[in-house]
Amino acid sequence: KPLFLYLAYTAAHAPLVPTETDEIPCAHIPNPWRKKFCGLVVGLDAAVGRISEAVNKNLGENSLLVFTSDNGGAPWFGGLNYPFRSGKTTPLEGGVHVPACLVDLSKQKKYFGDSGTYGGLFHVSDIFPTIVSAAGMDMATLDTLRLDGLDQTKALKNEVEFPRTSILHEMYFGSEDEFFNKNEDVVAYRKGKWKLIKHTFIRDFHWYYEPQSGRLNNTDIGWGTYVGESFIWFMELFYAPGPFDTIRDLMVHMVIHSWFQLSGDLDNILLFDISSDPGETTNLASKYPDVVSELENEIETIKSARPIQQKFWMTIDR
């Protein structure tokens, strides 16, 4: 009988509390947050391995495994997305470009083809139409659902060109009551090699590198990182990771990120050539205004076609 199993792990995620055994392989890492995050990944890896073994043993080769992260790592909570810029809660590549794999367990690799690295754009919404297509569902029926996702089975088997040419990474407008911060409007749209970000507030726009000590290693030249990090270290002397996690979360997202906005000077319109600049180092908006205009028009088309937006869950309805 057909079986669908969805398993959402809390790891790797704050609070950073790996088992002592899982942290042993990470002893060489000098930064404590990175070390504990590593321990969580070790535990996650072992758990996914057990699932894979169980699928092979009990379900056989007529099975597909899909693994993906929901967002980029949070550098202030042990994550790192190098060479991509920044991380979780941002529309930059460090926040939206994540590791993923689709595993075809059939001996003839009849569902996804031979192993390899996929070179096209693949959005999480593509997973559903891809796996139901591989399972033999009538695609005419699937088309009636008007899904955002695309069937990528033939592209995975190198039978056709990559079907996805664009991705809407982010779209919300605090000014239109879609977010608790009314000053926060963010849109991020990728088409081909181009990525356009229009914003009033990007939470953390820095680049992060592997720490060589207990301190974070980023491009912030102000006092924000040093003071914020010192406060967190001080509080961790008195609180366990679990009870302190809510305070830490508020400190990072409400205080440190707000400080970055006050001390930073980031253009409100950003255009990047992701094919040659995946680290998003060079803003090309002024050099290619025609590209900016084209992408802005497509963004407006997408926005006008949206259904009525539910308020962000943390918004207080007065």
N, C-alpha and C positions, 0 to 999 in steps of 0.2 A: 504494500500500500504506500502511496506517496507520503512523504514526511517532510515537514518544514520545521527546522529548529533555529530559533533566534536566541542568541546568548550575548548579553551586554555586560561586559566586565566593568567593575569600578576602577580597576587598575589599568593603566598607570595614572593615578590621579591623587591629588591631596585629599585627606591628610596622608603624609608620606610615612607609612608604617608598614614596611616589608617585614617578612619573617627573618629571623637571624640567619637561617640557612640560606635563604635567597640572596642575602646581602653579602655573603662570603665572596662570590666571584667579583664583587665590585670594590673590594678593599683597596685597590690601587687608585681609585678616583679621589682626588684631594678635596673636592667641594662636597660638604655633607649633604646638601640638597640633591645634588646630582647623584651621589652615592646611593641615597635612599630611593631615588627615582629608578636608578638602575636595578636595585633589588626588586622593585615592583615589576619591572619589565621581565626580569628573570623568572619570577613567579608566573607571570602571564604567559610567557613562552612555554613553560612546562605544562600549564593547564591546557593551552591550545594543542600542544603535542599529544596530550592524553585524549583529547576529543578526536583528533585526527586518527589515532590508533584505534579508537573505539568505532569510528565510522568505517574504517577499512575492515575491521573484524566482523562487525555486526550488520552493516548495510551493504558492503561490497562495492564493486567498481561503478555501479550506476548511481554515483553520488558526486555532488559538487560542494566545494568549500569556498566560502567568501570571507575574507578578513579585511577589515578596514578600520581606521581611526575616525572619530567623529570631528576632530579639529586638530590643528597643530598644537604642539606642546606649549605649556605656559612657562617661560623662563624663570619667573619668580616662584615657581613651585617645582623646580627640578627639571623641567623640560628644556629641550634645545632643538632648533630647527635649521641650524647651519647646513648649507650656505644660504638658506632663505632668510628673509628679513622678518624680524619680530616674531610674533606667535599668536597664541589663542586670543580671541576677542578682537582681532584686527582683520581687515580684508587684504592685508599683505600676504605674500606667498607663505610666510611662516605660519600664518593662521589658517590657510585654506588648502595648501598643498600637502597631502598626507600620504603615508605608506599604505598600500593595499595590495592584495593578491587574490586571484581567482584560481582555484585548483581543480583541475579535471582529473578525477580518479579512475576514469575508464582506461583500459589498457591501450586502446587504439586512439586515445585522446580525441574522441569524436565530438565532444561538446565545445571545447575551447581551442583545440589544436595543440601543437607542440609548445613546450615551455619557452618563455622568452620575456623580454621587456616590452610592454605596450608603448608605442610612441605617440598615440593620439590623446585627445582630451577625453577624460572619463569622469562623469559626475556620479555622485552616490545615487541619484535618482535613476541612473541607467542600470543599476543592479537588478531591479525587479523585472523590467522587460527583457533583460538579457537572460536571466535564469529561467523564466517561464518560456521563452523562445527555445532555449536549449532543451527544456522538458517536453517540447512538442505542442505547445498551445497554439491555436490558430491565431495568426497575427492580425487577421482582419477583425477578430473579436477584441484584441488588445488595442487596436487603433481607435475603437469606439470609446475607449476610456479617456482619451485626450490627455495622456500622461505627459509630464515634462521630460521623463526619461526616454532614452533611445535604446533600441536593441543593438547590441554590439557584438553578437555572436559571430557574424561573418567577418567582421573586422579583426576579431581576436584570432581567427583562423587564416588571416591574410587573404581572404577571398574578395574583399572590397576595400575601397578607401575608407579612412576613418569617418564615421558618420557625423560626429559632433564637431561643430566648428565654433561654438560659442558656449559660455557659461555665465550665468548671473550668480556671482559669488555672494553679493550682499545687497540688500535694499530695505532700508527702514528709515522713517522720518520722525524724529522726535518732535519736530515742529508741527507735525500733523497728528500728534497724540498716539504715535505708535511705539514710543519708548518713554521710560520714566524721566530721562534727561531731555527736556524739550529743546535743548541747544544742540542735540546730536543727530545730524542727518548723515547717512553714509550710503553710497551706492558704489559697487564694484562690478565691473563687467569685462569679461574676456572674450575677444573675438580673434581667432587665428593667433597671431603672435602678439597682438596688442592687448593691453590691459589698461582700462581707464578706471580711476578712482576719483569720485567727487565726494567731498566730505566737509563737514564743519568740525569734526572731532575724530581723530584716530588715536586710540587709547595709548598705544606704545609704538613709536615709529623707529625705534633703534635697531641696530644689528647686534646680535649676541653671538659670542664665541665660547668655545670650551674653556671653563674657568681653570686657571692654573693654581688656584689657592681656594680659601674659603669664601672669597668674594666673587660676586658676579663679574663677568667679563663682557662689557658692552660699550657702545659708543657714546654713552651719556657723559658729557664733560662738565655737567653741573653737579650740584649737591644732592639731587633727587635720589639717585640710586644709593649713594653712600649712607645718607640719613635714613632712608626707608629700610634699607637692608640692616642697618645697625639696630633700629627699633625692633625689627622682627627677631633678630638674634637675641636681643635683650629679653623680649617677652617669652621666647622659647626656653629661657632659663627657669621660668616659673610655671609654664603651662605645658601639658602634654600636647602632641600634635593634633589629636582629635578635638579637645575642647577649644584649642586656640585657632582652629581652622577658619571659623566664621570671622573672627576678628582679623585674621591675616588676610582673608579674602577681601573684606571691606577696606583694609589698609591699602592693599595693592590697587584695587579697581577704583576706589573712590578718592583716595588721597594721592598716591604716587602717580597714577596715570593722569590725574588732574594737574599735578605739578608739572608733569612733562608738557602738558598743553601750554601752561603759562610760560615755561622757560624755553619752549621750542619755537621754531619758525618753519612750518611746513606748508607748502603750497596747497591750496584747496582743490586744485585740479592736477592730478598726476597721471601721466601717460608713460607706460613702460613697454619696451620691446622684450617680452619674456623669453623669446627664443635666443637672444644674444645677451640678455641681462636678467637672468633668473633671480639675482640678488636684489633687483629693483634699486639700483644705485643712481640711475640717471633719468631725470624727469624730462621727457621729450615733448611735453604739451605745447610749448611755445614754438617748437620746430615743426610740428605737424598739426596745425590747427584744423586742417581738413579732416584728419583722422578723428580728432576730438569731436568735431561737429557730427560726423557720421555716427560715432558710438553714442553720443548724447541723444541723437534722434531715435536710435534703436532702444535706448533706455526709456525714453518717454513712451514709446510704443508698448514696451513691456509693462510699464507702470500703469498706463491707461487700461490695460487688459486685466489687471489684477482684480480678484474678488475683494470685497470689503475686508479690511485688515483687522484681525483681532488685536485688542490692546495687549501690549507686553505684559506678561503675567505678574510683574512686580509693580505695575502701575496702579495707583489708588484711584478708583472711580469715584469722584466726588459728585 
